[in-house]
Amino acid sequence: MASHHLRLFSAPAFSQQSAASTSTAADRWALARIQQAVFSARVRFVLWDGFELQVSRGEPVATLVFKNRRALLATMWHPDLHLGDAYMSGAIEISGDLVAMLNDVYHALGQRSPRPWWLDGSNGPSDARANVHRHYDLGNDFYRLWLDREMVYTCAYFPTPGESLEAAQVAKMHLVCRKLALKPGDRVIEAGCGWGSLALFMARHYGVQVRAFNLSPEQIAVARRRARDESLASRVEFIEDDYRNLHGEYDAFVSVGMLEHVGRASYGALGEVIARSLTEHGRGLLHFIGRSQPGALNPWIRKRIFPGAYIPTLTEVFERVLEPWDLSALDVENLRLHYASTLDHWRQRFEGASAEIAAMFDDSFVRAWRLYLAGSQAAFTAGSLHLFQIVFARGSCNTIPWTRST
């Protein structure tokens, strides 16, 4: 595990040592430039010698300290990338409410032009496998420390705000099955199955046959073991392969949390796979993180957490995945605040296990994932990110629900 971590999370080239010198006028100018970029955020900015800039309004929710000049100048030059690396390495310290701080920052940056989508390339089969390996094969023991009992690493559904994470993940799986109108004997294909929780749930509670694809060998191993232990191996087949290689005809197609990893240039390939897989009266569901306007994912997240990821708009999914194959949307729902709540649960559990996680990896890994989880929670709260569920069928299909309640 440790050697794997060194390959994925080699420490950024920032020293965590505080500068011995007094800050200069140029340093203070650089600090003011950083503050100005997020002027409405309730953040106190401080230099290594104690020089600070107060917040523009109200009481600060957090204090951000630059410990040396390199971290300061790098953050001023490219904050989207270097702030994360400097925090990860310990060259930036943040005290206070990290989620509230990032929420303020996202609101302050709300009018900034999005990064151009063409920074995101295609995820071909070899790239897709490597990208999955770098995130999902960090170790099952790591994810068990902070996910729910079913090991569901996607947005939960909270029928009431006070639901436990375990109950909310079960509610999400029921929601997906109801939207797909699953019935005993249906053949279901799942693209991107994680540790197998949804595939096993569909077979156990709705009596369907499932073939589930995933590129992570560690996740597939757990899923297959669970299928054997739960006497479901005859009804659920877990396949370690790329979604582009699936074949056969199915009554339902489902993908929960995979579209973010497909890559914009590969959306046509995904649409073609869905179209050739569904029967004449088949239906499908895509559950994915989205955004309101097209733009590239934060470069630090792409570098350190989700290599190759791209977050689409609804228009991109409609125009590139569904419409070329006459796949028509039946229902669209936004579960944005449900994902913010899911991330709050994950983040609290992660913090509770942070000592164990640091022993598995190191402190820089803990800081990186703390920033990722807090930043994601803030992004869904601020509306920078959304969680969409699209239910679809062929445009000519009339065997579709009459109302949302049927």
N, C-alpha and C positions, 0 to 999 in steps of 0.2 A: 504493500500500500504506500509506504513512504517513497519508494523509488518512482512509483506511478505519479505520485503527487509532484515530485521534483520535475518530471517531464511536463506536467500540465500547469503547474503554478510556481515556476521558478521565480524567485523574489525579484521584483522590479528594481531597477538601478537607482533607488533612492535611499539615502542614509536616514536612519531614525534619530541620529544624534542632533541635538540642538546646536545651532551656530553659536560660536563663542563671541562673535563680533556684534556690535550695536547695529541696528538697522539703519539704512541710509535713506535719504530723500527718495531715491529711485525705488527702494524696497517699498516705501510707504505709498508711492504713486502706484506701484503694481498692485498692492493690496486694495487701494481705492478703485482701480479698474475692475478687479474681481467683484468687489461689493456692488459697483455700479451695474454690472451685468444682471444682478439679482436684487436690485435695490429694495424692492418691497418685502423681501424675505427677512424674517425675524431672526437673523443670525449675527452674532458678534464675531468679527474677524480680528484675530490677534497674531502678532509676529512673535518670534522667538525671544525678543528682549522685553516683551510686555506691552509694546505699542499696540493699541487697539482702535477699532472703528466701531462705534455703537450702531445699533439697529436704527432704521429710519422711522419706525413706528412701534409702539408698544414695548412689551418686555421680550427679551430674546428667548427663543425656545431652545437654542443650542449655541455653543461656542466652538468655533473652529480655529485651531492654532496651527500655524505653519512653523515647523521646527527648524527649517533652514531655507536658504535662498533658492536652492535648486528646486525644491518642492513648490515654492512660491512662483517662480518664473515659469516653470513647466505648466502649472495650473492656469496661470494667466494666458499662456500661449495656446493651450489646447485643453480646456477644462473637462470636456466630455471624456477624454481618455486619461489624462494625467491626475486628476483629482482622485479617481479610484485607485490608481496605482500608488499614489503617494499615501493615501489612507491605508491601503493594504500593507504597505511596507512599514508603517508607523511614522512616516515623515510628516503626516498630518494627524492631529488628534482632534476628536470630536466628542464633546461632553454635552449632556442634555438629551433632548428627545430627537433621536435621529430620524424617525419617521416624520415627525412634525416639521423638522428642518427641510427634509427633502420634498415634502408636500408643498411648503412655501416656495422652494426653489422651482418646482415644476409650474406652479401658478405664475411665478415671476417670469419664467421663460415661455409662457403660453403663446405669446405672439411671435416668437422667433420662427423664422422660416425652417421647415423640416429639411433634414439632410436628404440629398437626392437619392432616389431609389437605385440608380445605376451603380452605386457603390457595392451592391449585392450581386454576386455572381450566381451561377447555377450550381446546385448541389447534385452532381452526378453520383452514380452508385458508389464509387470509391470514396469521394469526399463525404457523402452522407454517412457511410460506415465510420469513417474517422471522426467525424463530428459527434456522432452518437456515442462513440467510445469515450471521448474526452469528457462528456458530461454524465452519461448514465452508467458508466462502468467505474465510477469512483469507489464503488463497494456497497454491497447490499447492507452491510452492518451500519454504514454511515447513514443511509436513508432511513433505516429502521428506527434510528434515534429520534426522528422528529416528524415522520409521517404518521398517518393513522394505522390502525391494525391491519387494514386491507392493503396498505402500501399503494395508495392512489396519489399520484403526483400530478394532479390536475385540479382545476377549480371545483370546489364543493358547491352544494346547493342547500341553502339554509331556509327551510320553510318558515321558521321563526328565528330571529336574531340570536336567541339564547341556545340554539342547538349545539351539541358537542360536535367536534370535527368528525368523529366516527359516524354519528347519526347523519350528518350533512353529506358525507361521501356516499353513504348508502342511499340517501334521498336523491343525490345526483344520478346514481346509476339507475334507479327506478325512473327518474325523469327522462333519461335517454331512452330507456326501453319503451316507455309510454309514447314518446314522440315518434319512435320507429314503428309503433303498433305491432310489436312482436307477438307472435302466437306459436304454440307448440308445433314443431316440425319445420319452422322457417330455417333457411340456410343463411347464415350471417358471415360476412367477411369484415374483419377489423384490421385497419392499417395503423400500426403503431400501438402495441398493446401493453406497454409497460411491464409490470410484474404479473399481468394476467388477470387482474381483479375484475374488470368489466366483462371479459370473455367468460370467466367462470360464473359470474353473477347472472349473465344472460342465460347460460345453459341451466343453471340451478333453479332460477326463479321463473323463467319464461319458456323452458322446454325447447330451446333452439339448438341447432348444430352450428358450431363456430369454427372458422379457420382464422387464426390471428397471426399477423406478421410483425416482426420486430428485428432490428439489427443488433441489439445489445445481447451478447452471449450470457452475461450475468443475469439479466432480467429473464431471458428465455429459460435459463436453468431453473430459476425459482418458479416460474409459471408452470413448467412441465412437472416439477415435483409437487406443486399444489394440486394440479389436475389428477395426478396419481393418488395422492393422499385423500382427496375428496371424492374419489371414484367417479371422476368426470372425464377421464382420458379418452373414453370412447365417443364423447360428444364435443370435446374441445381439442383442436389440434394447434399447437404452437409451432410456428415456422420461423427459423432464423434466416431471414432473407429480406431483400429490398421489396417495397410495395410494388415496384414496377414489374416484378416477376410473378405476381399473383395471376391465377387463371381460374376458369370455371364460371358458372352462373350462380347468382345469389339473390335472395329475396330482399336483403338489406345490406347496405354498406355503412360502416361507422368508423369515424376517425376522431378520437378525442385527444387533443394536445399534440398532434403530429404536424399539422399544416404549417406551423411556425418554423419547422425545420426543412420544409420542402424546397424553399428557395423560389423566388418569383419566376425565374426563367424556366422552372420545371412545373409550373402550374398546368400547362397544357398536357404534359405527360400524366399528371394525376387525374385530370379530367377524362383523358382517354381510358385510363385504367378503370375508373368508376363506370363510364359508359359501357365498356365491354363486359363488365362484371354483373350489372344489374339485369334482372329479367324484365320483361315488358311491363310488369306491374311492380317492379322493385322500387324501394325508397331508400333514402340515405340521410345521414346526419353528419355535419362537420361542426366540431366544437374547437374553437381556436381563439388565441389572443389576437386582437385587431386594433386598428387605430382609425381616427377620423380622416386623416390626410396621409397620402403616401410619403414615406421617408425611411431612411436606413435605421436600423437598430443602433442604439448607443454603442460607440466603438469599444468602450471598456467592457460592456457586457459581451459583445461578440468576441473580444480577445480572451477574456478570462473565464466566462461562464458558458455562453452559448455560441460556439463558433459556427458560422454559416447560417445563423438564424435570420429570418426576415419576417416582419410583422405587417400583414396586409390590411388594406381597407376592404370594406364590403364590396365596393365597386370592382376592385382587382379580382376578388374571388368570383364574383358573378361573371365578369367579362372573360376571365382566363380559365376558370375551372369548370363552371357550370354551363354558361350560355353556348359555347361552341359545340356542345354535345346535346343541346336541347334538353338540358336538365333544369327544371323550373323550381324556384323557391316556393315552398308552401308556408313556411313559418320562419321568422327571424326573431330571436330573443337576445337581449343584452344582459348578461349577469355580472356586470362590472363590479358592483359593490359586494357581490358574493365572493368574487376573487379577492377583493381587499380583505374581507373577513377570513377567508381561507389562509391568506398569507400572514395575517396577524396570528392565527393559531400556529402555523409553521414556525414563524419567527420566535414566538415565545418558547416553543418546544426546543428549537435550535439553541436559544440562549441557555435554557436549562441543561442542555447537553454539551455546552461549549468546551468544558474542560476535557471531556472524553474525545470530542472532535479534534481539539488541539493535540491530544496525545496520538490520535490516528494520523494527523497531518502535521500542521504547525500553526503558530499564531497568525501568520499572514493569510493562511487559508480561512481561518475563522473570521478574520476581518473582511476578507473578500466576500464570503457568503453572507455575513451580517449586512454588508452594504447592498448586496444583490437582493436579499429578502426585504430589507427595509425600503429600498428604492422601488421595488416592484409594488409593495403595498401602497406606497405614496403615489405611484403612477396611476394605479387603479382608483384610488381615492380622489385624486385630482382630475381624473378624466383624460389623462394623457394616453392611457391604454384602456381597452375594452375587452370583454369576453363575449364572443358571439357564438350562438348555436343556430345553424341553418338546417332546416329540414327540407328535403327536396325529393322530386320524382321526375320521371320523364314528362315532357310537356304534354304528351297525348294521354297520359295516364289519368283515368277517372276514378280509380279505386283509392281515393284519398279521403282523409277525415273531412266530415261536413262542417264541424266546428272544432275549436280548440279542446272542448270537453269530451270529444268522442275519439 
